[in-house]
């Protein structure tokens, strides 16, 4: 199945956050994709192989001293599918080349430091794909919605985050920020599935039900994030997530696009190949 027959426009354009209204977003949409679930899942299998090859090149170059990396930021409400992205997209590449971090409620130690302290500790090394399950944006989302600090405190963080990401990019990290949106109806369905399955109880948090009441406030907070931190060097991509297959395919395409942009080739040998062949033949 050819990619051109299923995408009407590049995923980087179809999902770009420019001018997006969070309140008007349709979480069941599949922007830019012309096929159905069957076509999407078939294409995903093809594209996972492409992603795996590109990631291996990134990792190989990192082993050879290349300090470039990719950082995938997954930001979304519970059940949006962040874990599914990690399992079904990142799971298709060599785990040696992945730096994964999940950010929950700050620990006592983390609260003693600037909010970016724990983020900096988890940045990807050269040659790695870094994955953030939630991120520094918690400090202008949850913190804002629940009024954990005064507005004059969280209000300064948008500019701080822009400067932080600017330095990341200048230091060789390609930043892919994905805002994941699931409808309240679909979220309720997914939460109920967790309550219906003993093997999913561990994923359920009663607080997730409470958070649903704050959705209007979260919409405002996400809108501010998109309006104030969607930059040319670290753009936001808005991802409707009611269709899991589409979310996974779209993130795969975003990663492929980023890795292709690095124009990676295999590292050249730093030894005499002919000589090593002769040595091996004699061994």
N, C-alpha and C positions, 0 to 999 in steps of 0.2 A: 504494500500500500504506500503510495508516494505521499510525502508530506504535503506537497502542493495541492493535493486534491482534498485535503481536510482542513487546512487553515486558510481562511480568507485574507488574513493579514498576519504579519509577524506577532508573536505573543508579546514581545516587548512593547508593541504599539497597542495591541488589543487590551492590555491590562494596565497600561500606564495611568497613574493616578491623576494626571493633569485634568483639572476641572470636575473631578468626581464629587458627587453629592452622596454622602453615606446614607442619608435618610431615603434617597430615591433608588438606592442600589437594589438590584434583584439578585439575591443569593442563589437562585436556581438557574441563573443564566450561564451560558458557556460562550463568552465573548470571543469572537474571532475563529471559533471552531465550527465547521460545517457538518461534521458527522454526528452519529449517535453514540451511545455508550459502547456498543460492539466495536465500532470503528475506532473509538478513542482507546479502548483497551488493547486492540491489536496494534495501533500505532505506538502505544506506550511500550510494548514489548520491543519493538524495533528501536525506539529512541533510547531505551535503557542501555542497549548495547553500545550505542554511540557515546552516551554519557560515560559509561565505564571506560571506554578507550581514552577519552579525553582526560578523565580523572587520573588514569594511570600515567599519562604523559606529564600531568601537573606534579604528581607525586615523584616521578622519576627525575624531573628537573629540580625539585626540591632537594632530593638526595644528592644532587650535583651542585648545590649551592644557590639555586635560584630562590630568592626570598618572596616571590609573588605568591599570593594566596587568594582564595575566594571565601567570602563570608555570606552565608544565607541566613537572614533574619526572618523567623516565622513568628508573627504576632497575631494573636486572635483569641476570641473567647473560648471557653471550654467546649469541647466536642467539635470545634471547627476542623479538626483533622491534622493537627501538627504532628502527633505521633504517627499517624498513617503516612505522612510525607516522609518522615524519618525512616520508617520501616520499608515502604514500597519504592521510594525514590533513592534515598541515600543508601538503603540496603542493597542496591544493585551495584555499588562500587566497592573497591577494596577498603575495608575498615581501617587498614594501616594509614590511609590517606585522609582520614576524617577526624576532626576535632569537634566533639559534640558537647554542648553544655545546655542544661535546663535551669532556668531562673525562677524560683518560687519566692515565697516570702523571705525577705532577707534574714540571715541568721544574726545572733547577737553580735558576733564578730564583724559581720558586714555592716551592721548599723552604726558601728563606730567610725566608719570611713565614708568618704564621698561616694555617692551612688554609682559612679563609674568605676570605682575601685574593683568591685567584683567582676565587672565586665572586662576590664583590661587584663585581668588574670586569665581569662578564657579565650583570648583572641587567637585565631589560627596561626600556626607556625608556617614558615615558608614551605610551599608545596602541598599544603593541606586545603581541604574544603572544610571550613568551620560552619557549624550549624548551631544557631541559637534558638532553643525552644522557649519562647518569650525572651525578653531582652531589656536593654536600658529604657525602652519605651514604657515599661511598667511604671516608671517614675514620672510619667506625664499622662498615664491612663488610670490605673488603679489608684495611685496616689491622689490624683485630681478628683476622681469620682467620689472617693471615700473621704476626701478632705483630710488626708493624713498629715499634710503640711500646708501652711498658708499659701494662697495664690501667688504672693510675691516671691515665694520660694520656687514652686514648680513652674511659674511663668518664665523664669530665667533659663530653664533647662532646655528649651527648644534651641536657643542659640548655642548653648554649651554642646548639645548633641551635634549640631551642624558642624561646629569646629572640630569636635572629636572625630566625626566621620570624614571630614576633609583631610585630617592628618592620616587616618587609616588609608585612604585612597592614595595620598601622596607617598605613603610608605610601601605601596605595592599591593594593597588588598582591594579586590573588586567586591563591592558591597551590593547585595541583592536583598532588598527589603520587601517582604510579602505581607500585606495586611489581609487576613483571612476572615471572611464573613459567612456565617451560617444563619439561616432564618431562625426565629424563635420556635416555629413549629417543628423544624427539622431538629433543632437542639433538644426540644422536649422528647421527640421520638428517640434520639440517640441516648438521652439520659435514661429513658424508660427501658431501653434495651439493656443498659448496664444493670438496672435493678432486676431485670428478668433472668439474668444469666449469672450463676455463681462464679464463673470464671472471669466476670467483669466487675464484681463488687469492688475489687481493689482500685478500680479506676473512678469509682463514684465518690464524690465529695458532697455532703449535704449543703455546703455553702454555695454550690453551683446553682441550686434552686433559688437561693436568696439573691444571687447576682442578677437573675433574670429581671428583677424589679427595677434594676438600675440601667436597663438597656437604653432609654432616652439619654441619660447622662453619658453613657459610653459612646453613643453616636456622636454627641457633641465633642467628646474628648478625642475620638478617632478623627473627626473632621479637622480639629485643630492640628493634630499630628500630621495629617496629609497636607494641610495648607501651609504649615510652617517648616516642615522638614523634608519635603519632596524636592530634592535638589538635582541638578544635572549630574553631579558626581556620585550621588547615592540616591537614586530615584526610588519611589514607592511603586509597587505593583499591587493593584486591588484585585483580590481573588475571590469570586463567588464559590462557596464550598458545599452547597447542598448536594452537588454531584461529586462524590469522592474521586471517581475516575478522572473527571475533568481537572480537579485540583492537582492531582498527582501528575497528570500529563503536562499541565501548564508549568509546574515547577521544574519538571524535567527539562522542558524547552528553555526556560529561563537560565538554568544551569548550563545547558549546552551552548546557548548564545554567549554567556559570559566566558566560558572556557575557550570557545572558538575565537573570541576577541583577543585572547592572550597570544594567539598564533604560536601554539606550542609545537615543537618538534621533539623527536627523541634526542636525548643528550648524546653528544659525540663521545666516542671512546677516548679515554685518557691514557691508553696503552697501545702498544703496537699489536694489532690484531693478528697479523701473519706470524709474528714471533710467538704469541700465545697459543696459536693453533699448533705450531711445531712442538712447543713444550708439552701441550696436552697429548699430542700423538705419541710422544716418547714416555709419557708418565705411566 
